[in-house]
């Protein structure tokens, strides 16, 4: 998978400069206006049939919501995510209420679109976002108790990155993306 070259010219700078930091500036605050813009960006994401099957539970240091999220972080994510100015729990509506009827078979995909929009908006605002799944899903679900049909999927840490992207960021090649589903990996 080693393709440490940078993105080619022509890729939008918001995408080319995006990275998932493992260090955040703990003194940087994500204020109400920034939080509102991040959620608006997610709100405008496309979704199958305009179902918009996403939900978010944001928490910032010093807020009760943050205190509900924090104990459920895995040690591996707690080492860096606690310095972010915002933690967002992401949820998707997979089922209709407490039935097994699908709300949308594309719910997880659509949530990913919304989080991607949030990530690019953060980048445009001089912030960075790091998506992760290192937390106790069962205990966090019990803590937040989402409505029937809703499922917690991931978290996003948002804040001011402390430092730049790592040297030699590895990405699969375009050729790999085109061939991997049909032939052995590179």
C-alpha positions as CSV (number, residue, x, y, z in Angstrom):
1,X,0.0,0.0,0.0
2,X,2.9,2.4,0.1
3,X,2.2,5.3,-2.2
4,X,3.6,8.1,-0.2
5,X,3.5,10.7,-3.0
6,X,1.2,13.7,-2.4
7,X,-2.0,14.2,-4.3
8,X,-1.7,15.3,-7.9
9,X,-2.2,19.0,-8.8
10,X,-5.8,19.8,-9.6
11,X,-7.2,18.1,-6.4
12,X,-9.0,20.8,-4.4
13,X,-6.8,22.0,-1.6
14,X,-9.4,21.2,1.0
15,X,-9.2,17.6,0.0
16,X,-5.5,17.5,-0.7
17,X,-4.5,19.0,2.7
18,X,-7.0,17.0,4.8
19,X,-5.6,14.5,7.2
20,X,-6.7,12.9,10.5
21,X,-4.6,14.3,13.3
22,X,-3.6,12.3,16.3
23,X,-2.8,15.5,18.1
24,X,-5.1,18.4,18.8
25,X,-4.5,21.8,20.4
26,X,-6.4,21.4,23.7
27,X,-6.7,25.2,24.1
28,X,-8.6,25.6,20.8
29,X,-12.3,25.9,21.2
30,X,-15.1,24.9,18.7
31,X,-17.6,27.6,19.4
32,X,-21.4,27.6,18.7
33,X,-21.0,29.2,15.3
34,X,-18.5,26.6,14.2
35,X,-20.6,23.7,15.6
36,X,-23.6,25.1,13.7
37,X,-21.7,25.3,10.4
38,X,-20.4,21.7,10.8
39,X,-23.9,20.4,11.4
40,X,-25.3,22.5,8.5
41,X,-22.7,21.0,6.2
42,X,-23.7,17.5,7.3
43,X,-27.4,18.4,6.8
44,X,-26.8,19.3,3.1
45,X,-25.3,16.0,2.2
46,X,-27.0,13.8,-0.4
47,X,-29.0,10.8,0.7
48,X,-31.0,8.0,-1.0
49,X,-34.5,9.2,-1.6
50,X,-33.6,12.3,0.5
51,X,-34.1,10.1,3.6
52,X,-31.3,11.9,5.5
53,X,-30.9,9.0,7.9
54,X,-28.3,10.6,10.1
55,X,-28.1,11.9,13.6
56,X,-25.4,13.5,15.8
57,X,-24.7,13.8,19.5
58,X,-22.0,16.5,19.9
59,X,-20.2,17.3,23.1
60,X,-17.5,19.9,23.9
61,X,-15.2,20.0,26.9
62,X,-17.1,21.4,29.9
63,X,-20.5,20.3,28.6
64,X,-22.6,17.5,30.1
65,X,-22.8,15.8,26.7
66,X,-19.0,15.6,26.6
67,X,-19.0,14.0,30.0
68,X,-21.4,11.4,28.8
69,X,-19.2,10.5,25.8
70,X,-15.7,10.6,27.4
71,X,-15.9,7.5,29.7
72,X,-16.6,5.3,26.7
73,X,-13.5,6.1,24.7
74,X,-11.0,3.3,24.3
75,X,-7.6,4.1,25.8
76,X,-6.2,4.2,22.3
77,X,-8.5,7.1,21.2
78,X,-8.6,8.8,24.6
79,X,-4.9,9.5,24.3
80,X,-5.6,12.0,21.5
81,X,-9.3,12.6,21.1
82,X,-9.7,14.2,24.5
83,X,-7.7,17.2,23.3
84,X,-10.1,18.0,20.5
85,X,-12.6,20.9,21.0
86,X,-15.5,18.7,19.9
87,X,-16.5,15.0,20.0
88,X,-19.4,14.0,17.8
89,X,-21.2,10.6,18.1
90,X,-22.6,9.7,14.7
91,X,-25.8,7.7,14.3
92,X,-27.8,6.3,11.5
93,X,-31.4,5.3,11.2
94,X,-31.3,1.7,9.9
95,X,-34.7,0.5,10.8
96,X,-38.3,1.8,11.1
97,X,-38.8,2.2,14.9
98,X,-38.3,-1.2,16.7
99,X,-39.0,-3.4,13.6
100,X,-36.5,-5.1,11.3
101,X,-38.0,-3.1,8.3
102,X,-35.2,-1.1,6.7
103,X,-35.6,2.6,6.9
104,X,-33.0,2.8,4.1
105,X,-30.7,0.2,2.8
106,X,-28.2,3.0,2.2
107,X,-28.4,4.5,5.7
108,X,-24.7,3.8,6.6
109,X,-23.5,5.1,3.2
110,X,-25.6,8.2,3.6
111,X,-24.2,8.8,7.1
112,X,-20.7,8.6,5.6
113,X,-21.7,11.2,3.1
114,X,-22.9,13.5,5.9
115,X,-19.7,13.0,7.9
116,X,-17.6,13.6,4.8
117,X,-19.4,16.9,4.3
118,X,-18.7,17.8,8.0
119,X,-15.0,16.9,7.5
120,X,-14.6,19.1,4.5
121,X,-16.4,22.0,6.2
122,X,-14.1,21.6,9.2
123,X,-11.1,21.8,6.9
124,X,-12.5,24.9,5.2
125,X,-12.8,26.5,8.7
126,X,-9.2,25.8,9.6
127,X,-10.1,22.8,11.8
128,X,-9.4,19.1,11.4
129,X,-11.6,16.1,11.8
130,X,-10.5,12.6,12.8
131,X,-13.2,9.8,12.4
132,X,-12.8,6.8,14.7
133,X,-14.4,3.7,16.1
134,X,-12.3,3.1,19.2
135,X,-14.9,3.3,21.9
136,X,-17.2,0.9,23.8
137,X,-20.2,0.7,21.4
138,X,-22.4,-1.3,23.8
139,X,-21.9,1.0,26.8
140,X,-22.2,4.2,24.8
141,X,-25.4,3.0,23.3
142,X,-26.7,2.2,26.8
143,X,-25.6,5.7,27.9
144,X,-27.1,7.7,25.1
145,X,-30.1,5.4,24.6
146,X,-31.0,6.3,21.0
147,X,-34.6,5.8,19.7
148,X,-35.5,2.4,18.3
149,X,-34.2,2.0,14.7
150,X,-31.2,4.2,15.3
151,X,-27.6,2.9,15.7
152,X,-24.4,4.5,16.8
153,X,-21.8,4.0,14.1
154,X,-18.7,6.1,14.8
155,X,-17.3,9.3,16.4
156,X,-15.6,12.3,15.0
157,X,-13.1,14.4,16.9
158,X,-12.9,18.0,15.6
159,X,-10.5,20.7,16.6
160,X,-7.3,22.6,15.7
161,X,-4.6,20.1,14.7
162,X,-1.4,20.3,16.7
163,X,1.1,19.9,13.8
164,X,0.7,19.0,10.2
165,X,0.1,15.8,8.3
166,X,2.6,13.0,8.8
167,X,5.4,12.7,6.2
168,X,4.7,10.2,3.4
169,X,1.0,9.7,3.8
170,X,0.2,6.2,2.4
171,X,-2.7,5.9,0.0
172,X,-3.7,3.1,-2.3
173,X,-3.1,4.0,-6.0
174,X,-5.9,4.8,-8.4
175,X,-4.9,1.6,-10.3
176,X,-5.4,-0.4,-7.1
177,X,-8.9,1.2,-6.6
178,X,-9.9,0.1,-10.1
179,X,-8.5,-3.4,-9.9
180,X,-8.7,-4.5,-6.2
181,X,-12.3,-5.7,-6.4
182,X,-11.4,-8.0,-9.3
183,X,-7.8,-9.1,-8.9
184,X,-5.3,-9.8,-6.1
185,X,-4.2,-6.7,-4.2
186,X,-1.0,-5.0,-5.0
